[in-house]
Amino acid sequence: MGCFSCFDSKEDETLNPQQETDDRKQGHPAVSSHISRLPSGADKLRSRSNGGSKRELPAPKDGPGVQIAAQTFTFRELAAATKNFRPESFIGEGGFGRVYKGRLESTGQVVAVKQLDRNGLQGNREFLVEVLMLSLLHHPNLVNLIGYCADGDQRLLVYEFMPLGSLEDHLHDLPPDKEPLDWNTRMKIAAGAAKGLEYLHDKANPPVIYRDFKSSNILLEEGFHPKLSDFGLAKLGPVGDKSHVSTRVMGTYGYCAPEYAMTGQLTVKSDVYSFGVVFLELITGRKAIDSTRPHGEQNLVTWARPLFNDRRKFSKLADPRLQGRYPMRGLYQALAVASMCIQEQAATRPLIGDVVTALSYLANQAYDPSVGGHGYRDDKRNRDERGGRILKNEEGGGSGRRWDLEGSEKDESPRETARMLNRDLDRERAVAEAKMWGENWREKRRQSAQGSFDAS
């Protein structure tokens, strides 16, 4: 699915009459092959590490230029790396151009080279924004930009190679010989992608709004570790007392938040909505927009919303290719998160940090499908309603405590499940804070006792 206005073509003509002239540039203006400056503001983009240290980084706005610390390549070097962009090197295509697998002759490193369509949607500014964003923002769940080429009117981006392709490749239109993603992997991908979004929203200052969160932009490395890619549409979020950023509507139909599609007002909650759509894709296995389905089922969100109101229909929301191999309670909790993310009103959606907390818990509960069927254990607390146990993942994380959900006799909707989810998360935070306080108190006592001993 390419990148274009969130509206379909007919709506686009009515609501965005200037888009054709704004976005479809006939070739890129020439810039130096060694880009060192980008029109930007005096504001600084700060990337905060987990330890609280801050790095001052320049941000893309209107005003003085900023330095871009990314490796530059000549077109000749990248042509050699991709064997002159031969078909056998081609690995994918999107709204902004074609992607080729290559090997850099200078280092032998395997890379992905995105050759932008000179007559396509991504203009020179979007190219510069992507170079800037990926040069300055670094996180395990963001794709690494190795360098770029801006020879003449050529625009190419060089990324680390992601061997497993995109999430879209593993969810939709699977060939018969390809195994669908299991439940545990889906939750792991969702949690990792949410962490990448959390970094953009909460660790960057001002926040960065991704604006094009979709399954084809989530790339996967070995072990299905997800990384966000394609930052050409990213925008700096509101600062000071501003509540939103106003911009022309761009993105991908089916993923855009309704308030952004209608007004062009962009906030971090717009990304949360898009995340909810992708999370629904992971749960259901359906595309965000699928014109091959019956009319009422073509839009994933429109199809799913009525089913959220009846717990007896929750199983219809699970991907049939899972063949029932998922924890029922895990499904309820995942649907609760998804339903909160795709709320019509932006103010009622959670912050991405709260989503990360919930999904990190789900991702760290490894479902074991081998313990199921008729092999129920007597202790019902150790299994879900399908008989499969929810085990603590050996990788760590989470408290290992099971969700406080009742059996099938209670008719919880996703909203009620969400309230229980929030109560449990608050309880976990309180326990963690109490443990930290206790450890600090014991450490202070130890130091005090040591000091008294030294003084004597």
C-alpha positions as CSV (number, residue, x, y, z in Angstrom):
1,M,0.0,0.0,0.0
2,G,1.6,3.2,-1.1
3,C,1.9,6.5,0.7
4,F,-0.7,9.1,-0.4
5,S,-3.4,11.3,1.1
6,C,-5.5,9.6,3.7
7,F,-8.6,10.1,1.5
8,D,-9.4,8.1,-1.6
9,S,-9.0,9.7,-5.0
10,K,-12.5,11.2,-5.2
11,E,-12.3,12.7,-1.7
12,D,-8.8,13.9,-2.4
13,E,-10.0,15.9,-5.4
14,T,-12.6,17.6,-3.2
15,L,-10.8,18.1,0.0
16,N,-7.2,18.5,-1.1
17,P,-7.2,20.3,-4.5
18,Q,-3.6,21.5,-4.0
19,Q,-2.1,18.2,-3.3
20,E,-1.2,17.3,-6.8
21,T,0.8,20.4,-7.3
22,D,2.3,20.2,-3.8
23,D,3.5,16.6,-3.9
24,R,4.0,15.4,-7.4
25,K,7.2,17.1,-8.3
26,Q,8.6,16.6,-11.7
27,G,12.2,15.8,-10.7
28,H,14.1,16.9,-7.7
29,P,16.0,20.2,-7.6
30,A,19.8,19.7,-7.6
31,V,21.5,19.9,-4.2
32,S,25.1,19.1,-3.2
33,S,26.0,15.5,-3.0
34,H,27.4,16.3,0.5
35,I,24.4,17.6,2.2
36,S,25.4,19.5,5.3
37,R,22.5,21.9,5.8
38,L,18.7,21.6,5.9
39,P,16.2,24.4,6.4
40,S,15.4,24.0,10.1
41,G,14.4,26.0,13.1
42,A,16.4,27.4,16.0
43,D,14.7,24.8,18.2
44,K,16.7,21.8,19.2
45,L,15.7,18.2,18.9
46,R,16.9,16.4,22.0
47,S,17.2,12.7,22.2
48,R,17.0,11.6,25.8
49,S,18.5,8.2,26.8
50,N,17.0,6.0,29.4
51,G,19.6,7.2,31.9
52,G,18.3,10.7,31.6
53,S,21.2,12.2,29.9
54,K,20.4,14.7,27.1
55,R,22.0,15.3,23.7
56,E,21.3,18.6,21.9
57,L,20.2,17.8,18.3
58,P,18.9,20.1,15.7
59,A,15.4,19.8,14.5
60,P,13.8,20.3,11.1
61,K,11.8,23.5,11.0
62,D,12.0,26.8,9.1
63,G,15.1,28.8,9.7
64,P,18.8,28.3,9.9
65,G,20.5,25.1,8.7
66,V,21.7,22.2,10.7
67,Q,24.5,19.7,10.2
68,I,23.6,16.1,9.1
69,A,26.1,13.5,10.2
70,A,25.4,10.7,7.7
71,Q,27.8,8.9,5.3
72,T,27.6,10.1,1.7
73,F,27.8,7.8,-1.3
74,T,28.2,8.5,-5.0
75,F,25.7,7.1,-7.4
76,R,28.5,5.0,-8.9
77,E,29.2,3.4,-5.6
78,L,25.5,2.4,-5.1
79,A,25.1,1.3,-8.6
80,A,28.1,-1.0,-8.1
81,A,26.6,-2.3,-4.8
82,T,23.3,-3.2,-6.4
83,K,24.8,-4.6,-9.7
84,N,23.4,-1.6,-11.5
85,F,20.0,-2.0,-9.9
86,R,19.4,-5.2,-11.7
87,P,16.1,-7.1,-11.2
88,E,17.7,-9.8,-9.2
89,S,18.7,-7.2,-6.6
90,F,15.1,-5.8,-6.4
91,I,13.4,-6.6,-3.0
92,G,10.4,-4.2,-2.9
93,E,8.6,-1.1,-3.9
94,G,6.6,1.5,-2.1
95,G,5.0,4.9,-2.8
96,F,8.4,6.6,-2.6
97,G,10.5,4.3,-4.8
98,R,12.1,1.0,-5.3
99,V,14.3,-0.9,-2.8
100,Y,17.3,-3.0,-3.8
101,K,19.6,-5.3,-1.8
102,G,23.3,-4.5,-2.2
103,R,26.7,-5.0,-0.8
104,L,29.1,-2.1,-0.3
105,E,32.4,-2.7,-2.1
106,S,34.3,-0.7,0.5
107,T,33.2,-2.6,3.5
108,G,31.4,-5.7,2.3
109,Q,28.3,-4.7,4.3
110,V,24.9,-5.9,3.0
111,V,22.5,-3.0,2.8
112,A,19.1,-1.9,1.5
113,V,19.2,0.9,-1.1
114,K,16.1,2.9,-1.6
115,Q,16.1,4.7,-5.0
116,L,13.5,7.4,-4.8
117,D,11.2,7.9,-7.8
118,R,12.2,11.3,-9.2
119,N,8.6,11.9,-10.3
120,G,7.0,10.3,-7.2
121,L,5.5,11.5,-4.0
122,Q,8.6,12.0,-2.0
123,G,10.1,15.4,-2.9
124,N,13.5,16.9,-2.1
125,R,12.3,18.1,1.3
126,E,10.9,14.8,2.4
127,F,14.2,13.2,1.4
128,L,16.1,15.7,3.5
129,V,13.7,15.2,6.4
130,E,14.3,11.4,6.4
131,V,18.1,11.8,6.3
132,L,17.9,14.3,9.2
133,M,15.5,12.2,11.3
134,L,17.3,9.0,11.0
135,S,20.7,10.6,11.4
136,L,19.7,12.2,14.7
137,L,17.3,9.7,16.3
138,H,18.7,6.3,17.4
139,H,16.8,3.5,19.0
140,P,16.8,-0.4,18.8
141,N,13.3,-0.1,17.2
142,L,14.2,2.4,14.5
143,V,15.9,1.4,11.3
144,N,19.5,2.5,11.0
145,L,20.4,4.9,8.2
146,I,23.9,4.2,6.9
147,G,24.0,7.0,4.4
148,Y,22.6,8.7,1.4
149,C,23.3,9.8,-2.2
150,A,22.3,13.2,-3.7
151,D,24.3,13.2,-7.0
152,G,22.5,15.5,-9.4
153,D,18.9,14.6,-9.4
154,Q,19.5,11.2,-7.9
155,R,18.1,10.6,-4.4
156,L,19.0,7.3,-2.7
157,L,19.0,6.2,0.9
158,V,21.1,3.4,2.3
159,Y,19.8,1.5,5.3
160,E,20.8,-1.6,7.2
161,F,19.5,-4.7,5.5
162,M,16.5,-6.2,7.3
163,P,16.5,-9.9,6.2
164,L,12.9,-10.7,7.1
165,G,11.3,-7.9,5.1
166,S,8.2,-6.0,6.4
167,L,5.5,-7.0,8.8
168,E,3.1,-6.7,5.8
169,D,5.0,-9.5,4.1
170,H,4.3,-11.9,7.0
171,L,0.6,-10.9,7.5
172,H,-1.0,-10.6,4.1
173,D,-1.2,-12.6,0.9
174,L,1.0,-15.4,2.3
175,P,2.0,-18.2,-0.1
176,P,0.8,-21.7,0.8
177,D,4.2,-22.8,2.0
178,K,4.7,-19.8,4.3
179,E,3.9,-20.3,8.0
180,P,1.7,-17.5,9.5
181,L,3.1,-15.6,12.5
182,D,2.3,-17.3,15.8
183,W,0.6,-15.4,18.7
184,N,3.8,-14.9,20.7
185,T,5.6,-13.4,17.7
186,R,2.7,-11.1,17.0
187,M,2.7,-9.7,20.5
188,K,6.5,-9.3,20.4
189,I,6.4,-7.3,17.2
190,A,3.6,-5.1,18.5
191,A,5.5,-4.3,21.7
192,G,8.7,-3.5,19.8
193,A,7.0,-1.3,17.3
194,A,5.2,0.5,20.2
195,K,8.6,1.1,21.9
196,G,9.9,2.7,18.7
197,L,6.9,5.0,18.6
198,E,7.3,5.8,22.3
199,Y,10.9,6.9,21.6
200,L,9.7,9.3,19.0
201,H,6.9,10.7,21.2
202,D,8.5,10.7,24.6
203,K,12.3,10.7,24.3
204,A,12.6,13.2,21.5
205,N,12.1,16.9,22.4
206,P,10.1,18.3,20.7
207,P,8.3,15.0,20.0
208,V,8.4,13.5,16.6
209,I,5.0,12.5,15.0
210,Y,5.7,9.6,12.6
211,R,2.5,10.2,10.5
212,D,2.8,7.1,8.4
213,F,2.7,4.1,10.9
214,K,1.6,1.1,8.9
215,S,2.5,-2.6,8.6
216,S,4.7,-2.1,5.5
217,N,6.8,0.4,7.3
218,I,7.6,-2.0,10.1
219,L,10.7,-3.9,9.1
220,L,11.9,-7.2,10.7
221,E,15.4,-8.4,11.4
222,E,16.4,-11.9,12.6
223,G,14.2,-13.0,15.5
224,F,11.4,-10.9,14.2
225,H,12.8,-7.8,15.9
226,P,10.8,-4.8,14.6
227,K,12.1,-1.5,13.4
228,L,10.2,1.5,12.1
229,S,11.3,2.8,8.7
230,D,10.4,5.5,6.2
231,F,10.5,8.9,8.0
232,G,9.9,11.1,5.0
233,L,6.5,12.2,6.3
234,A,7.6,12.6,10.0
235,K,6.8,16.0,11.6
236,L,7.9,17.7,14.8
237,G,5.1,17.7,17.3
238,P,3.5,20.7,19.1
239,V,5.6,22.6,21.6
240,G,4.8,25.0,24.3
241,D,1.0,25.6,24.8
242,K,0.2,24.3,21.3
243,S,-2.1,21.2,21.2
244,H,-1.4,20.2,17.6
245,V,0.5,20.7,14.4
246,S,-1.5,21.8,11.3
247,T,-0.3,20.3,8.1
248,R,-1.7,19.0,4.8
249,V,-3.1,15.6,5.1
250,M,-0.7,12.9,4.1
251,G,-0.4,9.2,5.0
252,T,-2.0,6.0,4.0
253,Y,-5.8,5.4,3.6
254,G,-7.1,3.1,6.3
255,Y,-4.4,4.1,8.9
256,C,-5.1,7.8,9.3
257,A,-6.8,9.1,12.5
258,P,-10.2,10.6,11.7
259,E,-9.5,14.0,13.2
260,Y,-6.3,14.3,11.2
261,A,-8.0,13.2,7.9
262,M,-10.8,15.7,8.4
263,T,-8.9,18.8,9.7
264,G,-5.2,18.3,9.1
265,Q,-4.6,18.7,12.9
266,L,-1.8,16.3,13.8
267,T,-0.9,15.1,17.4
268,V,0.9,12.2,18.9
269,K,-2.6,10.6,19.4
270,S,-2.8,10.5,15.6
271,D,0.0,8.0,15.6
272,V,-1.7,6.0,18.4
273,Y,-4.7,5.6,16.2
274,S,-2.5,4.3,13.4
275,F,-0.8,1.9,15.8
276,G,-4.2,0.6,16.8
277,V,-5.0,-0.2,13.2
278,V,-1.7,-2.1,12.8
279,F,-2.3,-3.9,16.1
280,L,-5.7,-5.0,14.7
281,E,-4.0,-6.3,11.6
282,L,-1.7,-8.4,13.9
283,I,-4.7,-9.8,15.8
284,T,-7.1,-10.4,12.9
285,G,-4.7,-11.1,10.0
286,R,-6.8,-8.7,7.9
287,K,-5.6,-5.7,5.9
288,A,-6.5,-2.2,6.9
289,I,-8.3,-1.8,3.6
290,D,-9.2,-4.8,1.6
291,S,-11.3,-4.2,-1.5
292,T,-11.7,-7.9,-2.1
293,R,-13.9,-8.4,0.9
294,P,-17.7,-7.7,1.1
295,H,-18.6,-4.0,1.3
296,G,-19.1,-3.9,5.1
297,E,-15.8,-5.6,5.7
298,Q,-13.4,-3.7,3.5
299,N,-12.4,-1.2,6.2
300,L,-10.8,-3.1,9.1
301,V,-11.8,-0.6,11.8
302,T,-15.4,-0.3,10.6
303,W,-15.7,-4.1,10.6
304,A,-14.1,-4.6,14.0
305,R,-15.8,-1.9,16.1
306,P,-19.3,-3.6,16.4
307,L,-17.6,-6.9,17.4
308,F,-15.9,-5.2,20.4
309,N,-19.3,-4.9,22.1
310,D,-20.0,-8.6,22.4
311,R,-17.6,-10.9,24.1
312,R,-19.2,-13.9,22.4
313,K,-17.9,-12.5,19.1
314,F,-14.3,-11.9,20.2
315,S,-13.1,-15.1,18.7
316,K,-14.2,-13.8,15.3
317,L,-11.6,-11.1,15.6
318,A,-8.7,-13.6,15.9
319,D,-6.8,-14.5,12.7
320,P,-8.3,-17.8,11.5
321,R,-4.7,-18.9,10.5
322,L,-3.9,-19.1,14.2
323,Q,-6.3,-22.1,14.3
324,G,-7.2,-21.3,17.9
325,R,-3.6,-21.3,19.1
326,Y,-3.8,-18.2,21.3
327,P,-4.7,-17.5,24.9
328,M,-8.3,-16.4,25.2
329,R,-7.5,-13.9,27.9
330,G,-4.5,-12.7,26.0
331,L,-6.9,-12.1,23.1
332,Y,-9.3,-10.1,25.3
333,Q,-6.5,-8.0,26.6
334,A,-5.0,-7.3,23.2
335,L,-8.5,-6.3,21.9
336,A,-8.9,-4.0,24.9
337,V,-5.6,-2.2,23.9
338,A,-6.6,-2.0,20.2
339,S,-10.1,-0.7,21.0
340,M,-8.6,2.1,23.2
341,C,-6.2,3.1,20.5
342,I,-8.8,3.4,17.7
343,Q,-11.2,5.6,19.7
344,E,-12.9,8.2,17.5
345,Q,-12.0,11.0,19.9
346,A,-8.3,11.6,20.2
347,A,-8.5,12.7,23.8
348,T,-9.8,9.2,24.9
349,R,-6.9,7.3,23.3
350,P,-4.1,6.3,25.6
351,L,-0.6,7.7,25.4
352,I,1.9,5.4,23.6
353,G,3.8,4.9,26.9
354,D,0.7,3.3,28.4
355,V,0.3,1.1,25.4
356,V,4.0,0.0,25.7
357,T,3.4,-0.9,29.4
358,A,0.4,-3.1,28.5
359,L,2.0,-4.8,25.4
360,S,5.3,-5.4,27.2
361,Y,3.3,-7.4,29.7
362,L,1.5,-9.4,27.0
363,A,4.7,-10.0,25.0
364,N,6.4,-11.4,28.1
365,Q,3.7,-13.9,28.7
366,A,4.6,-16.8,26.3
367,Y,1.6,-18.9,25.3
368,D,2.3,-22.6,25.1
369,P,-0.1,-24.2,22.6
370,S,1.1,-27.7,23.5
371,V,-0.6,-27.5,26.9
372,G,-4.2,-27.5,25.7
373,G,-7.0,-29.6,24.2
374,H,-8.1,-32.1,26.8
375,G,-5.0,-31.8,28.9
376,Y,-6.6,-29.3,31.3
377,R,-5.0,-28.9,34.7
378,D,-7.1,-29.0,37.8
379,D,-5.9,-25.5,38.9
380,K,-7.9,-23.3,36.6
381,R,-5.8,-20.3,37.6
382,N,-2.8,-21.8,35.7
383,R,-4.5,-22.0,32.3
384,D,-6.7,-19.9,30.1
385,E,-10.2,-20.9,28.9
386,R,-8.8,-22.9,26.0
387,G,-6.5,-24.9,28.4
388,G,-3.3,-23.3,27.2
389,R,-1.1,-21.9,30.0
390,I,0.2,-18.4,30.0
391,L,3.8,-18.7,31.0
392,K,6.4,-16.0,32.0
393,N,8.9,-15.5,29.1
394,E,12.4,-16.5,30.0
395,E,13.7,-13.3,28.5
396,G,12.5,-11.5,31.6
397,G,10.3,-8.5,32.0
398,G,6.9,-8.3,33.5
399,S,5.9,-9.4,37.0
400,G,4.8,-12.9,36.0
401,R,1.5,-12.1,37.7
402,R,-1.6,-13.3,35.9
403,W,-4.3,-10.9,34.8
404,D,-7.2,-10.7,37.2
405,L,-9.9,-11.7,34.7
406,E,-12.7,-14.0,35.5
407,G,-13.9,-17.0,33.6
408,S,-16.3,-17.1,30.6
409,E,-19.3,-16.6,32.9
410,K,-18.5,-12.8,33.0
411,D,-19.4,-10.8,29.9
412,E,-16.5,-8.3,29.8
413,S,-16.4,-5.9,26.9
414,P,-13.0,-4.5,25.7
415,R,-13.9,-1.3,27.6
416,E,-14.4,-3.3,30.9
417,T,-11.3,-5.4,30.1
418,A,-9.4,-2.1,29.6
419,R,-10.4,-0.8,33.0
420,M,-9.2,-4.0,34.6
421,L,-6.0,-3.8,32.5
422,N,-5.4,-0.3,33.8
423,R,-6.0,-1.3,37.4
424,D,-3.5,-4.1,37.1
425,L,-0.9,-1.9,35.5
426,D,-1.4,0.7,38.3
427,R,-0.9,-2.1,40.8
428,E,2.3,-3.2,39.1
429,R,3.6,0.3,39.1
430,A,2.8,0.7,42.8
431,V,4.6,-2.6,43.6
432,A,7.6,-1.7,41.6
433,E,7.8,1.7,43.3
434,A,7.5,0.1,46.7
435,K,10.3,-2.3,45.9
436,M,12.5,0.5,44.7
437,W,11.8,2.5,47.8
438,G,12.6,-0.5,50.0
439,E,15.9,-1.1,48.2
440,N,16.9,2.6,48.5
441,W,16.0,2.6,52.2
442,R,18.0,-0.6,52.9
443,E,21.0,0.9,50.9
444,K,20.8,4.1,52.9
445,R,20.7,2.1,56.2
446,R,23.7,0.1,55.0
447,Q,25.7,3.3,54.1
448,S,24.7,4.9,57.5
449,A,25.8,1.8,59.4
450,Q,29.1,1.7,57.4
451,G,29.6,5.4,58.1
452,S,29.1,4.9,61.9
453,F,31.5,1.9,61.8
454,D,34.2,4.0,60.0
455,A,33.7,6.9,62.5
456,S,34.3,4.5,65.4
